[in-house]
């Protein structure tokens, strides 16, 4: 029997530890669905979200400031178009792989929010404790998703959900305060003396119940002598008088002005009962897609605005890998954040693209009025590339015919840990892992003469890895600074090739079956086979 580790608390389930070896795919821009500013860094990605997160890993590890996800809840309910009644262990395995990748993408001061309900919230909490470390748990928000009574169960009417919140490293976490509520400001802050410093409220200077304050006598401006425990020194009291900060109440009690402009704002709390509801979310979506496109479990823009307000500043990068109808990306865009959204189904085009292009054009739903949103910006639409290797009819693994020169070179660079950056002048410098370490991918037969020519071009200290289909005998030992590997043999056993679906069995968006004229949608299994036509003829790449 294996030795027990009694110092570690761990959630176990069937299949844990059997995570798939994911293929690091490349992303291919689809200009047909890119929209707005062509220089935009915002990304809308169409493809399996586990593979898409793996595709982002090389370039975005440690760069995402805030992540919000709203994964399938594993409720066991049989939705016609949204089968999220996945067996418990399978659900944990599916979410576990995604949580691990998301953690890697977070910046050192990053934060993640995960919406969930009672069916899995407690298991998810323990799972996240293991992935993030229990000390990096921040808070469990309780979100009141509906204000009306919902008689959906026999005994209780559920009206809340949870939002688990974890930091990448809680030592560096910065949570931003919220603006004070307007009704509070109107009630508490006045300016009866027209102080040029703005509105103010009063804070008492006498604290008789605070034993830490000092007890002494002070003479008020009207000559009255007060003996008590003061929250300031005599010198500070005199400064308050000199700076017009002292206000004496009708009862003669001394107070200090606290200016609205100096207020740091409201500390966020964990009870979210005033940040919009699911009913409002349905109305927001209906305003964009029409009344027949109600999404029962969509999140309202007000909720996402609240979470991004306390976790990000303009210019920060936000990610949602379960983009759904596009709410997170829409809110991030309106708030001036950069964003990455990932969605699997055809609705990446029919819904996410439509909604986000409307945002760029200045749509006025959701939080637009509160932010005075007038439109602008843009995004680029990406397809997840097909698998690099496929099996032929004889069971042999071969390079996918859907890959052109640029795609193959880019994919091999990613496979080997190089950044794909083709040199404008030196054809064999397609990617680099350092200033002097390069990769060159080709299906051309590598001869001794070609190796000698590359070697002559190389500067002192430079090295190159050549990924090719075949090479002349002895070529792998011809030059110490040139390494050669054969495609596809060099890739075998590294990862799962030929698999495109690690999904939660999401067929389409959750639709409201009671909506008028609801029609069951056709199941679509779209293959991301669109090719790039750029740089198809890199010297020496193909025969």
Order of alpha helices (4+ residues) and beta strands (2+ residues): beta-beta-beta-alpha-beta-alpha-beta-alpha-beta-beta-alpha-beta-beta-beta-alpha-beta-beta-beta-alpha-alpha-beta-alpha-beta-alpha-alpha-beta-beta-beta-alpha-beta-beta-beta-alpha-beta-beta
